[in-house]
Amino acid sequence: MTSNGPDVRPLDPADEAVRTAVEDGFTTAVAELARLVRIPSVSWDGFDRSHVAATADAVADAVRSLELFDEVRVAQAAGPDGAPGQPAVIARRPARNGRPTVLLYAHHDVQPPGDPDLWDSSPFEPTVRGDRLYGRGASDDKAGVETHLAALRALTAAVGPDPDLGIALFLEGEEEFGSRSFPALLREHRDLLAADVIVVADSDNVSTSVPALTVSLRGNATFKLTVSTLEHAVHSGMFGGAAPDAMLAAVKLLATLWNDDGTVAVPGLETYRGTDALPYPQEEFAAEAGLLPGVQPIAGGDLNAQRWFAPAITVTGIDAPSVLNASNTLLPSVRLRVSVRVAPGQAASDAYRAVEAHLRSSAPFGARIEIDDVDLGDPFLVDTSGWAFEEVATALSDGWGNPVVHQGVGGSIPFIAELVRAFPDAQVLVTGVEDPDTRAHSPNESQHLGVLRRAILSEALLLARLERRG
């Protein structure tokens, strides 16, 4: 891949003081991250909410220990359905003497661990193997939280305990569950969160040695789909071959979502045509995606263009009898969770309506279709023309020792669109702590410790330079 960012340059003495502070505090940062990983802060329904609250309290205590902020809150707000959201940590110190205000975002909640048998070590027991720290949330996104904490410690160690730079923190507690209370939190705490620059530490990098700035994100439309054909289960020998069971209908319906080559076949789902993608050699893609020998990528063109700028549909869950509990019956209903990734430039609501219309018009055998639990998040394109984008690109290049690359990301960070709506004049910068082998959301998630060190240094350099900017 080629660089889009500034060349690497020698650091000046003020920046060397920041580097020294980061190195001096790195052992503390890794230990603090490990303590956060031990808390199983899964924000999904059906999991113990007290663990997310415990992580919020632990993060708030760490923020207070910085002695930087005039106010530190653990805050909750209701989601659109009125249900209480998960707790976020919000803090602020005002800017002085013409300095800008920077809002630092990350999230302290995590995905469910999945099958523990697929982990090489316990998901919530942080374990160092080689140069990686393993555990659920070790990277996504407790490493983002720790990047902010450690960068702020390095800032005060290098420039003094009372900088003029304005700093706000928003460390969310339900990003992995759709950030449903995010808009309400923005409304209720807008004065504490308003900023000139917003740094979102929740994306990834090109490799463990090459940093990236994320300039585009796909959106998402997720929902639960129920396909029903029978009033009750019946004997598969007596009725099979004549009565359409729900699994048959569901499989036939799902097959209409894709073309034979695996590309999306739903009319109305758009592909973004605004920019070229960086090349992604097929061999490199196969290794990083974990394709089994002989398995070919989905057809359609450039692999990064497919990941970043094209829509995708994935069935992420099915409620049906397990093989162990299977009986000789025709299923009356099958329930599925469907995830649609929305290309930049298309509203998530428009993409959802296109998929919904397709499903309802394509149901085989007259099957009954029910859709609920719809969750939408718009895609995002970063404005790369602002002064803050140049500052963060330079800080990343200097902190990593390699020029930064501008990349799209196929994943979704839906709340960024909410931030833009709330603070339209702020410059949004999307950085990250992940790398291609992080395996976020998957078994054996890990954080590369060299990447963590470089992410902390880059953010600390950015903050120190904004402090000097005036």
C-alpha positions in Angstrom: 0.0 0.0 0.0 1.2 3.5 -0.6 1.4 6.4 1.8 -1.0 9.4 1.7 0.6 11.2 4.6 3.6 13.4 5.4 7.1 12.0 5.4 8.7 11.0 8.8 10.8 13.8 10.3 13.1 14.1 13.4 11.3 15.1 16.6 12.2 18.4 18.2 13.2 18.6 21.9 9.6 19.3 23.1 8.4 16.2 21.3 11.2 14.1 22.7 10.0 15.0 26.2 6.6 13.5 25.2 8.3 10.4 23.9 10.1 10.0 27.2 6.9 10.4 29.1 5.1 7.7 27.0 8.0 5.3 27.5 8.1 5.9 31.3 4.3 5.3 31.6 3.9 2.4 29.2 4.1 -0.4 31.8 1.5 1.3 33.8 -0.7 1.7 30.7 -0.5 -2.1 29.9 -1.3 -3.0 33.5 -4.3 -0.6 33.5 -5.6 -2.1 30.2 -5.3 -5.6 31.6 -7.4 -4.6 34.6 -10.1 -3.3 32.3 -10.1 -6.4 30.2 -10.8 -8.5 33.3 -14.2 -6.9 33.6 -16.7 -8.7 31.3 -18.4 -5.5 30.2 -20.7 -7.0 27.5 -23.4 -4.4 26.7 -25.8 -6.7 24.8 -29.2 -7.6 26.2 -29.2 -10.7 28.2 -25.8 -10.0 29.8 -25.2 -8.7 33.3 -25.4 -4.9 33.2 -23.4 -4.6 36.4 -20.2 -5.4 34.6 -20.6 -2.5 32.2 -21.3 -0.3 35.2 -18.2 -1.6 36.9 -16.0 -0.8 33.9 -17.5 2.7 33.8 -16.6 3.2 37.5 -13.1 1.9 36.9 -12.6 4.2 33.9 -14.0 7.2 35.8 -11.6 6.5 38.7 -8.7 6.5 36.2 -9.9 9.7 34.7 -10.2 11.4 38.1 -6.7 10.2 39.0 -5.4 12.3 36.1 -6.4 15.5 38.1 -7.0 17.3 34.8 -10.7 17.7 34.6 -13.1 20.1 36.3 -15.9 17.6 36.1 -16.1 13.8 35.7 -19.5 12.2 35.3 -20.8 8.6 34.9 -23.9 9.3 32.9 -26.8 7.3 31.4 -29.6 8.3 29.1 -32.6 6.5 27.6 -32.6 4.9 24.2 -35.4 5.5 21.6 -37.6 2.8 23.2 -37.3 4.5 26.6 -35.1 1.7 28.0 -32.1 2.9 30.0 -28.8 2.9 28.2 -25.4 1.8 29.5 -23.2 4.2 31.5 -20.7 6.5 29.8 -17.8 8.4 31.3 -17.9 12.1 30.4 -15.3 14.7 31.5 -14.2 18.2 30.6 -11.6 20.9 31.3 -12.1 24.3 29.6 -9.6 25.7 27.1 -7.6 28.8 28.0 -5.6 31.4 26.1 -6.9 30.7 22.7 -6.3 27.0 22.7 -8.7 24.6 20.9 -10.8 22.0 22.7 -10.3 18.3 21.8 -12.9 15.6 22.4 -11.4 12.1 22.9 -13.8 9.3 22.2 -13.5 5.5 22.8 -15.8 2.8 24.3 -15.4 0.6 27.3 -18.1 -2.0 26.4 -17.3 -5.2 24.5 -18.8 -7.9 22.3 -19.9 -11.2 23.8 -17.0 -13.7 24.0 -18.7 -16.4 22.0 -17.7 -20.1 22.4 -15.0 -20.2 25.1 -13.6 -23.4 23.6 -12.4 -21.4 20.6 -10.2 -19.2 22.8 -6.6 -20.2 23.5 -6.9 -18.5 26.9 -9.9 -17.3 28.9 -11.6 -14.3 27.2 -11.6 -12.2 30.3 -8.2 -13.2 31.7 -5.7 -10.9 29.9 -2.8 -13.0 28.7 0.4 -11.8 27.1 1.8 -14.1 24.4 4.7 -12.8 22.4 4.0 -9.1 21.6 0.2 -9.3 22.0 -2.2 -9.0 24.9 -5.1 -11.4 24.5 -8.7 -10.9 25.8 -12.1 -9.7 24.8 -11.9 -5.9 24.5 -8.1 -5.9 24.8 -8.2 -4.0 21.5 -11.8 -3.1 20.6 -12.0 -0.8 22.3 -10.5 -0.8 25.8 -7.1 -0.2 24.1 -8.7 3.0 22.7 -9.7 4.0 26.2 -6.2 3.3 27.5 -4.7 5.3 24.6 -6.5 8.4 25.8 -5.7 7.8 29.4 -2.0 7.2 28.8 -1.7 10.0 26.2 -3.1 12.5 28.8 -0.7 11.3 31.4 2.2 11.8 29.0 0.9 15.2 28.1 0.9 16.4 31.7 4.3 14.8 32.4 5.8 16.6 29.4 4.1 20.0 29.4 3.0 20.4 33.1 -0.1 19.5 35.1 -2.3 22.4 34.0 -2.2 22.8 30.2 -4.2 25.5 28.4 -5.6 22.9 25.9 -9.3 22.2 26.3 -10.0 18.5 26.7 -13.3 16.6 26.8 -13.7 12.8 27.2 -16.6 10.7 26.0 -16.0 7.0 26.9 -19.1 5.2 25.9 -20.7 2.1 27.3 -22.8 0.6 24.5 -21.1 1.1 21.2 -21.1 -2.7 20.6 -24.9 -2.7 21.1 -25.6 0.1 18.6 -25.0 3.3 20.7 -28.8 3.5 21.1 -28.7 6.1 23.9 -25.9 8.1 22.2 -28.1 10.8 20.7 -29.7 11.4 24.1 -26.3 11.6 25.8 -25.2 14.2 23.3 -28.3 16.3 23.9 -28.1 16.1 27.7 -24.4 16.8 28.0 -23.8 18.9 24.9 -22.0 21.7 26.8 -19.5 19.2 28.3 -18.8 17.5 24.9 -18.6 20.5 22.5 -15.2 20.6 20.8 -13.2 22.0 17.9 -11.6 18.6 17.1 -12.9 15.1 17.8 -10.6 12.1 17.9 -12.3 8.8 17.6 -9.9 6.0 18.7 -11.9 3.0 17.4 -10.5 2.0 14.0 -7.6 0.0 12.6 -4.2 0.4 11.0 -2.6 -1.0 7.8 -0.2 -3.2 9.8 1.6 -3.4 13.1 4.2 -0.9 11.6 2.2 1.4 9.3 -0.5 3.7 10.7 -3.7 4.6 9.1 -6.3 7.4 9.2 -9.8 6.3 8.4 -11.4 8.6 5.9 -14.6 6.6 5.1 -16.8 4.2 7.0 -19.7 2.0 5.8 -23.0 2.4 7.7 -25.2 -0.5 9.0 -28.7 -1.7 9.0 -29.3 -4.7 11.3 -32.6 -6.4 12.1 -34.2 -9.7 13.2 -36.0 -11.6 10.5 -38.6 -14.3 11.3 -39.8 -16.6 8.5 -42.9 -18.7 9.3 -44.8 -21.3 7.2 -46.6 -23.6 9.7 -48.8 -23.1 12.7 -46.9 -25.8 14.6 -44.2 -28.4 13.9 -45.2 -31.6 12.1 -43.6 -35.0 11.4 -41.1 -34.7 8.6 -41.9 -38.1 7.2 -45.6 -37.6 7.1 -45.6 -34.1 5.6 -42.1 -33.5 4.2 -41.9 -32.9 0.5 -45.4 -31.4 0.5 -45.6 -28.9 3.3 -42.9 -26.2 3.0 -41.0 -25.9 6.3 -39.7 -22.6 7.6 -36.0 -23.6 7.1 -36.7 -24.3 3.4 -38.4 -21.0 3.0 -35.7 -19.1 4.9 -32.9 -20.7 2.8 -34.6 -20.0 -0.5 -35.4 -16.4 0.7 -31.8 -15.7 1.8 -30.4 -17.0 -1.4 -32.1 -14.2 -3.3 -30.0 -11.6 -1.4 -26.8 -12.5 -3.4 -25.8 -13.1 -7.0 -24.0 -16.4 -7.9 -20.6 -14.7 -7.4 -21.5 -13.6 -3.9 -22.1 -9.9 -4.6 -25.3 -8.3 -3.3 -28.3 -8.7 -5.5 -30.8 -6.4 -3.7 -32.1 -3.6 -6.0 -31.6 -0.1 -4.4 -28.4 -0.9 -2.5 -25.7 1.5 -3.8 -22.0 1.4 -4.2 -19.8 4.4 -3.5 -17.9 5.7 -6.6 -16.1 8.7 -5.2 -12.5 7.5 -4.8 -10.0 4.8 -5.5 -9.1 2.2 -2.9 -5.6 1.1 -2.0 -4.6 -2.1 -3.6 -5.0 -5.3 -1.6 -3.2 -8.3 -3.0 -5.3 -11.4 -3.0 -2.7 -13.5 -1.2 -2.4 -10.9 1.6 -6.2 -10.7 1.8 -6.5 -14.5 2.0 -4.0 -14.7 4.8 -5.4 -11.8 6.9 -9.0 -12.9 6.4 -8.2 -16.5 7.3 -9.5 -18.1 4.1 -9.2 -21.8 4.0 -7.0 -23.3 1.3 -8.9 -23.2 -2.0 -11.5 -20.8 -0.9 -11.8 -17.8 -3.2 -12.9 -14.2 -2.3 -16.3 -12.9 -3.4 -16.1 -11.7 -7.0 -16.8 -8.2 -8.0 -13.5 -6.3 -8.4 -10.9 -4.7 -6.1 -10.9 -6.3 -2.7 -10.5 -3.0 -0.7 -13.2 -1.4 -2.9 -15.5 -4.2 -2.0 -14.7 -3.9 1.7 -14.9 -0.1 1.9 -17.3 1.2 -0.8 -19.7 -1.6 -1.6 -22.8 -2.9 0.3 -22.7 -6.3 2.0 -25.2 -8.5 3.6 -24.4 -11.1 6.3 -26.6 -13.5 8.3 -24.9 -13.3 11.7 -27.2 -15.6 13.7 -29.9 -18.2 13.3 -32.3 -19.5 16.0 -33.0 -23.1 15.1 -32.7 -26.4 16.8 -29.1 -27.5 17.3 -27.9 -30.7 15.6 -27.8 -32.3 19.1 -31.5 -31.5 19.7 -32.8 -32.0 16.1 -35.9 -34.1 15.8 -37.7 -35.4 12.7 -40.0 -32.4 12.3 -40.7 -29.6 9.9 -39.9 -26.3 11.6 -42.8 -23.8 11.8 -40.6 -20.7 12.2 -36.9 -19.7 11.8 -35.5 -16.5 13.3 -32.4 -14.8 11.9 -30.2 -11.8 12.5 -29.3 -10.0 9.4 -26.5 -7.3 9.1 -26.4 -5.0 6.1 -23.3 -2.8 5.6 -24.2 0.4 3.8 -21.9 2.1 1.3 -20.8 5.7 2.0 -23.2 8.1 0.3 -26.4 6.2 1.0 -28.6 6.8 4.0 -29.0 3.7 6.2 -32.7 4.2 6.2 -32.8 4.0 2.4 -30.7 0.9 2.4 -32.9 -0.8 5.0 -36.1 0.0 3.0 -34.6 -1.5 -0.1 -33.7 -4.8 1.8 -37.1 -4.9 3.5 -39.0 -4.5 0.2 -36.9 -7.2 -1.4 -37.5 -9.7 1.4 -41.2 -9.1 1.5 -41.6 -9.4 -2.3 -39.4 -12.5 -2.5 -40.8 -14.7 0.2 -41.3 -18.2 -1.3 -44.4 -20.4 -0.8 -46.2 -17.3 0.6 -44.2 -17.5 3.8 -45.0 -15.0 6.5 -42.2 -12.4 7.0 -41.7 -10.5 10.2 -39.0 -7.9 10.8 -38.2 -6.3 14.2 -35.4 -4.9 16.3 -34.2 -2.6 13.5 -31.0 -0.7 14.2 -29.6 1.9 11.7 -26.3 3.8 11.5 -25.4 6.1 8.7 -22.0 5.8 6.8 -19.5 8.6 7.1 -16.9 10.4 4.9 -14.2 12.4 6.6 -13.4 15.9 5.5 -9.6 15.7 4.9 -9.1 19.5 4.2 -9.0 20.8 7.7 -5.9 21.9 9.7 -6.5 19.2 12.4 -6.4 16.5 9.8 -2.9 17.7 8.8 -1.9 17.8 12.5 -3.0 14.2 13.2 -1.5 12.9 10.0 1.9 14.4 11.0 1.6 13.1 14.6 0.8 9.6 13.4 3.7 9.6 11.0 6.1 10.8 13.6 4.8 8.5 16.4 5.0 5.4 14.2 8.1 6.2 12.3 6.3 5.5 9.0 4.2 7.7 6.8 0.4 7.5 7.5 -2.0 5.8 5.0 -5.5 7.1 4.3 -7.9 4.2 4.2 -11.6 3.3 4.2 -13.0 0.8 6.6 -15.7 -1.7 6.0 -16.9 -1.7 9.6 -19.4 0.8 11.0 -19.1 3.5 13.6 -22.6 4.8 13.4 -22.3 7.4 16.2 -19.9 9.5 14.1 -22.8 10.7 12.0 -24.5 11.7 15.3 -21.4 13.6 16.4 -21.3 15.5 13.1 -25.0 16.4 13.5 -24.4 17.6 17.0 -21.2 19.5 16.3 -21.2 20.4 12.6 -18.2 22.7 12.8 -15.9 20.2 14.6 -13.2 18.3 12.7 -13.6 14.5 13.1 -10.4 12.4 13.1 -10.7 8.6 13.1 -7.6 6.8 14.5 -7.2 3.3 15.8 -5.3 0.7 17.8 -6.1 -2.4 15.8 -4.2 -4.2 13.1 -5.1 -7.0 10.6 -4.5 -9.7 13.2 -6.4 -8.1 16.0 -9.5 -10.3 15.4 -11.9 -7.9 17.0 -15.3 -9.5 17.8 -13.7 -12.9 17.2 -12.1 -15.5 19.5 -8.5 -14.7 20.5 -9.0 -11.0 20.1 -5.7 -9.3 20.9 -3.9 -6.0 21.1 -0.4 -5.7 19.6 1.6 -3.9 22.3 3.9 -2.2 19.9 0.8 -0.7 18.2 -0.5 0.4 21.5 2.8 2.2 22.3 2.8 4.0 19.0 -0.9 4.9 19.2 -0.3 6.5 22.7 2.8 8.4 21.4 1.0 9.7 18.4 -2.0 11.0 20.4 0.3 12.5 23.0 2.3 14.3 20.3 -1.0 15.6 18.8 -2.2 16.9 22.1 1.2 18.5 23.0 1.3 20.2 19.6 -2.2 21.5 20.0 -1.2 22.8 23.4 1.6 24.8 21.7 -0.5 25.8 18.8 -2.2 28.8 20.4 
